[in-house]
């Protein structure tokens, strides 16, 4: 009787496992169509990735000086047509802001004071993703407010400068050597040629040290 009871319990457990397995198989089978569709979409996405990255790079490199209308024209007519002409696969409806930055980062930028409209998000991408230092035309003062909030060290170490500052050269040495952010305000049509080595990142490597020349003076440089 004890053996019979043990076998009955074992059979009941096995039947329960079979029922669970059947339910799982049936539920997975219902998702098969969706999985196949997702796999095909991912395969297509991989094929289009080269064109999407090229389009995003062109956007960051060339669209900065233009307003929303001209940016769209460059992206949709010129860059997109050029990729198609070269037979490079590219997404037809590429959302560049979603391609280049995630929603969590956009949320952080908004908390720091960057407006939530698409043009401002594009500008935020260019400022943070470009390899070059950005020049911001900011008549409403939105960009400078965002930058000061994003880089609190600007106020902490007093590294907000102007081109007409007679101590500009000496004031630049500190943030360059310490790897701190530096903001130069009120730039007009021309930039002091003294800044060219910095803007062009003409970094000199000597052993483990990095230097940059400002007005014939080698200054320490920290990335």
Protein Blocks (a to p, Z undefined) as FASTA:
>chain_A
ZZmmmmmmmmmmmmmmmmmmmmmmmmmmmmmmmmmmmmmmmmmmmmmmmmmmmmmmmmmm
mmmmpcfklmmmmmmmmmmmmmmmnopacdfklcfklmmpcfklmmmmmmnopafbfklm
mmmmmmmmpmbdcddddfkommmmmmmmmmmmlmmnopaccfklmklmmmmmmmmmnopa
cddehiafbccfklmmmmnopacdehjbccddeehiacdddZZ
